[in-house]
């Protein structure tokens, strides 16, 4: 089968941000997504252009339009959040984002009444019901279909960096899992989720999709839930690696890093240079290391098995990307990655708050709510 790839302007940007709805008093999840969606429904009916439903009724997703800069995307997201707060504030509901809710129980959550979600749960059963997780998806426009798969393979060399920076799910069901990102390993249990196959040519992808459709594994392309995947209908490469990110400032920094990496690799292809790659077994190991150790992960950098601490490697990568960031208008946002390296990731802040409160996870939720309100990390006081 042929999979057409939509025309898209090079290095345009779109961001999808999944947000949890939590009770202002208890910190537990509230099943009020439909109330929010009904309140923001356009006058003529139908789906709101930037506020969307998700699998569970404790979640709403805010999405941007097609943006040229990370800053523009941030302004777009902020407008949607303000619109949602106009509905949720009177309900005593707060917005929160992390890869998982620290203590909510998956069995208490309600699934959105929509056929595609019912089909997913029917097929995946226990694992599908377990998907009490939140993530961030970043789309970057690719002007030439032949660039999509090479850039996708090259991005796998930075998979662990993105996972570590965004890791925000150390807790599951009220327990510390010992992982920086429990979400990463939870989500890959779904069929067609996890690391992508490293196809070299577009017809190989088309053959794979054809096989999946014929055997009933998927009904539409979007049911391929890889951590990095082409999005043919938008003409983008979609990076779905990241845990839910608690603050707009961090979200924009990580988005800037993705934006710059994609454009960097695109320029390398234009110059006729070979892009970096990792054997699948190294990519798989890096995913586990980043999920387990977060910012303390020692990652495999290339096919020769060179290794380095993720934070040390980022210190060398950022200067390389600075000219690209200047051209894309995201220098300030990319510089935020250095602050994240210095100040630490969300999972570290969450554990620090829990430790200060003798393991009580209520204050952890409160800290995540505070960060969403502030739009920036709130560093725990010693």
C-alpha positions in Angstrom: 0.0 0.0 0.0 1.1 3.6 -0.5 1.2 6.0 2.4 1.2 9.6 1.1 3.2 12.0 3.2 1.5 15.4 3.5 3.3 18.6 2.4 4.8 20.4 5.4 7.0 23.4 5.7 10.4 22.5 7.0 10.9 22.7 10.8 7.5 24.0 11.6 6.4 22.9 15.0 3.4 21.5 16.9 3.2 20.3 20.6 0.6 18.1 22.3 0.5 18.2 26.1 -1.5 15.8 28.2 -2.8 17.3 31.5 -4.2 15.6 34.6 -7.3 17.0 36.3 -6.8 16.8 40.1 -9.0 17.7 43.1 -7.8 20.9 44.7 -8.4 19.4 48.2 -7.5 15.7 48.0 -5.0 15.9 45.2 -6.6 12.8 43.7 -7.7 12.6 40.1 -11.2 14.0 39.1 -13.2 12.5 36.2 -14.4 15.9 34.8 -12.8 16.0 31.3 -16.2 15.8 29.6 -17.4 18.8 31.7 -14.4 20.8 30.5 -14.9 19.7 26.9 -18.6 20.6 26.9 -17.8 24.0 28.4 -15.2 24.8 25.7 -17.2 23.4 22.8 -17.3 25.9 19.9 -20.7 27.6 19.2 -21.3 25.5 16.1 -20.5 22.3 17.9 -17.7 19.8 17.4 -14.2 19.5 18.9 -12.4 22.5 20.2 -9.4 23.2 17.9 -6.8 23.1 20.7 -8.4 21.3 23.7 -9.0 17.6 23.1 -10.3 14.5 24.8 -8.1 11.6 25.8 -8.4 8.0 26.8 -9.4 8.7 30.4 -11.9 11.2 31.9 -9.2 12.5 34.2 -7.3 14.0 31.3 -7.4 16.7 28.7 -4.9 17.4 26.0 -3.9 20.9 24.8 -2.4 21.1 21.3 -0.9 23.9 19.3 -1.6 24.9 15.8 1.3 24.9 13.3 3.9 27.2 14.7 7.2 28.6 13.5 8.9 28.9 16.8 8.9 27.3 20.2 7.9 30.5 21.8 4.8 30.8 19.6 3.9 27.2 20.5 4.2 28.2 24.2 1.9 31.2 23.8 -0.6 28.9 22.0 -0.6 26.4 24.9 -0.9 29.1 27.5 -4.0 30.4 25.9 -5.6 26.9 26.0 -4.6 26.4 29.7 -6.2 29.8 30.6 -9.4 28.7 28.8 -9.5 25.4 30.7 -8.9 27.2 34.1 -11.9 29.3 33.5 -13.9 26.0 33.7 -11.8 24.1 36.3 -11.2 26.8 38.9 -14.9 27.0 39.9 -14.9 23.2 40.2 -11.9 23.3 42.6 -10.0 21.3 40.0 -6.3 21.9 39.3 -4.1 21.1 36.3 -1.1 18.9 36.8 1.4 17.1 34.6 3.8 14.3 35.2 4.4 10.9 33.6 2.2 9.4 36.3 0.0 10.6 39.1 2.0 9.8 42.3 -0.8 7.9 44.2 -4.0 7.6 42.1 -5.1 4.0 41.4 -5.6 3.0 37.8 -8.7 0.9 38.7 -10.6 3.9 39.8 -10.3 5.8 36.5 -13.1 6.0 33.9 -12.6 5.6 30.2 -13.9 8.2 27.8 -17.1 7.0 26.0 -15.7 6.7 22.5 -15.5 3.7 20.2 -11.8 3.8 19.5 -11.0 3.9 23.3 -13.4 1.0 24.0 -11.8 -1.0 21.2 -8.3 -0.3 22.7 -9.4 -1.5 26.2 -11.2 -4.5 24.8 -8.1 -5.7 23.0 -5.4 -4.8 25.5 -7.4 -5.6 28.7 -5.4 -5.3 31.9 -2.5 -3.5 30.3 -4.8 -1.1 28.5 -6.6 -0.3 31.8 -3.2 0.3 33.4 -2.4 3.2 31.1 -2.8 5.9 33.8 0.1 7.9 32.2 0.7 11.3 30.7 3.1 12.4 27.9 4.2 15.1 25.5 4.3 14.8 21.7 6.4 17.1 19.6 5.8 17.3 15.9 8.5 18.8 13.6 7.7 19.5 9.9 9.8 17.5 7.3 9.7 19.0 3.8 11.0 15.8 2.1 9.6 12.3 2.8 12.9 10.7 2.1 14.4 12.5 5.1 11.9 11.2 7.6 13.3 7.7 8.3 16.9 8.7 8.4 16.2 11.5 10.9 14.0 9.2 12.9 16.9 6.7 13.2 19.3 9.5 14.1 17.0 10.8 16.9 17.3 7.4 18.5 20.9 8.4 19.4 19.3 11.1 21.6 16.4 9.0 22.9 17.9 8.5 26.3 18.7 12.3 26.7 15.1 13.2 26.1 13.8 10.4 28.4 16.2 11.5 31.2 15.4 15.2 30.9 11.6 14.6 31.0 11.5 11.7 33.5 8.7 12.5 35.9 7.1 9.2 36.9 9.0 7.7 39.9 5.8 6.8 41.7 3.1 4.4 40.8 0.0 3.7 42.9 1.6 5.4 45.9 4.9 3.5 45.8 8.4 4.6 44.7 9.2 2.3 41.7 12.9 2.9 41.8 12.7 4.2 38.3 13.0 7.8 37.1 10.3 7.0 34.4 8.0 4.2 35.2 5.7 5.5 32.4 8.3 4.6 29.7 8.2 0.9 30.6 4.4 0.9 31.2 3.5 2.4 27.8 5.7 0.0 25.8 3.5 -2.9 26.9 0.8 -1.9 24.4 0.9 -3.6 21.0 2.7 -1.4 18.5 4.1 0.9 21.2 7.7 1.3 22.2 10.8 1.8 20.1 10.3 2.1 16.4 11.6 -0.4 13.8 14.6 1.2 12.1 13.4 1.1 8.5 15.7 2.6 5.9 13.3 3.1 3.0 9.7 4.4 2.9 8.4 1.3 1.1 9.6 -0.8 4.0 7.3 1.2 6.3 4.5 0.9 3.8 5.0 -2.9 3.8 4.9 -3.0 7.6 1.7 -1.0 7.7 0.1 -3.2 5.1 0.9 -6.3 7.1 -0.5 -4.7 10.3 -3.7 -3.8 8.6 -4.2 -7.1 6.9 -3.7 -9.0 10.1 -6.0 -6.7 12.1 -3.2 -5.4 14.4 -4.2 -1.9 13.6 -7.2 -0.3 11.8 -5.5 3.1 11.1 -1.9 4.3 10.9 -2.3 6.3 14.2 -2.6 3.1 16.1 1.2 2.7 15.6 2.2 4.2 18.9 6.0 4.2 18.5 8.1 6.5 20.7 9.3 8.2 17.5 7.0 7.9 14.4 6.2 9.6 11.1 2.9 11.4 11.1 2.0 11.2 7.4 -1.3 13.1 7.7 0.6 16.2 9.1 3.9 15.8 7.2 5.8 15.6 10.4 8.1 13.5 12.5 6.4 13.0 15.9 8.6 12.6 19.0 6.6 10.8 21.7 9.5 9.9 24.0 8.9 12.3 26.8 7.1 11.8 30.1 4.5 14.4 31.0 6.4 17.6 31.7 5.3 19.6 34.8 5.9 23.2 33.7 5.7 25.2 30.5 9.3 26.4 30.9 10.7 22.9 30.9 8.3 21.8 28.1 9.6 24.6 25.9 13.2 23.7 26.6 12.8 20.1 25.8 10.7 21.0 22.7 13.6 23.3 21.6 16.1 20.5 21.9 13.9 18.3 19.7 13.3 21.1 17.2 17.1 21.8 17.0 18.0 18.1 16.7 15.6 17.5 13.8 16.8 20.6 11.9 20.5 19.7 12.6 20.0 16.3 11.1 18.2 17.8 8.2 21.1 20.0 7.5 23.5 17.1 7.8 21.5 15.3 5.1 21.5 18.4 2.9 25.3 18.4 3.2 25.5 14.8 2.1 26.8 13.6 5.5 25.8 10.3 7.0 23.6 10.5 10.1 24.5 8.7 13.4 22.7 5.5 14.2 22.4 2.9 17.0 21.9 -0.8 16.7 18.5 -1.7 18.0 20.0 -3.5 21.0 21.8 -0.4 22.1 18.7 1.8 21.6 16.7 -0.7 23.8 19.4 -0.6 26.5 19.5 3.2 26.4 15.7 3.4 26.9 16.0 1.2 30.0 19.0 3.0 31.4 17.3 6.4 31.0 14.0 5.1 32.5 15.8 3.5 35.4 18.5 6.1 36.2 17.3 9.3 34.6 19.9 12.1 34.8 22.4 9.6 36.2 22.2 7.3 33.2 25.4 6.4 31.3 24.2 6.2 27.7 25.6 4.3 24.7 26.4 7.1 22.2 27.0 5.4 18.9 27.4 2.1 17.0 31.0 1.8 18.3 29.6 1.4 21.9 31.1 4.7 23.3 29.5 5.6 26.5 29.0 8.8 28.6 27.0 10.2 31.4 23.9 11.8 29.9 24.5 15.2 31.6 28.1 15.3 30.5 27.2 14.6 26.9 24.5 17.2 26.9 27.1 19.8 27.9 28.9 19.0 24.7 25.8 18.8 22.5 24.3 22.2 23.4 27.1 24.3 21.9 26.8 22.3 18.7 23.1 23.2 18.5 23.4 26.9 19.3 23.7 28.1 15.7 20.6 26.0 14.8 18.7 27.4 17.7 19.6 31.0 16.7 18.2 30.3 13.2 15.0 28.7 14.7 14.5 31.5 17.2 14.7 29.3 20.2 18.1 30.1 21.8 16.6 31.2 25.1 14.5 28.0 25.3 17.4 25.7 24.4 19.5 27.4 27.1 17.0 26.1 29.6 18.4 22.6 29.0 21.5 23.6 30.9 19.4 24.8 33.8 17.6 21.4 33.8 21.0 19.7 33.9 22.1 21.8 36.9 18.8 21.8 38.8 17.7 18.3 38.1 14.6 16.6 36.6 11.1 16.4 37.9 11.5 12.9 39.3 14.3 14.2 41.5 12.2 17.1 42.8 9.3 14.8 43.5 11.4 12.4 45.5 12.9 15.3 47.5 9.4 16.6 48.4 8.3 13.1 49.4 11.4 12.7 51.6 10.8 16.0 53.3 7.3 14.8 54.1 8.1 11.3 55.4 6.9 9.6 52.3 3.5 11.4 52.1 2.7 11.9 48.4 0.0 14.5 48.8 2.6 17.2 49.0 4.2 15.8 45.8 0.9 16.4 44.0 0.7 19.9 45.5 4.3 20.6 44.2 3.3 19.5 40.7 0.2 21.7 40.8 2.3 24.6 42.0 4.8 24.1 39.1 2.0 24.1 36.5 0.6 27.3 38.0 4.0 28.9 38.1 5.0 27.8 34.7 8.5 26.8 35.9 10.2 24.3 38.2 9.9 25.0 42.0 13.1 23.7 43.5 12.6 22.0 46.9 14.1 23.9 49.8 16.8 22.0 51.8 
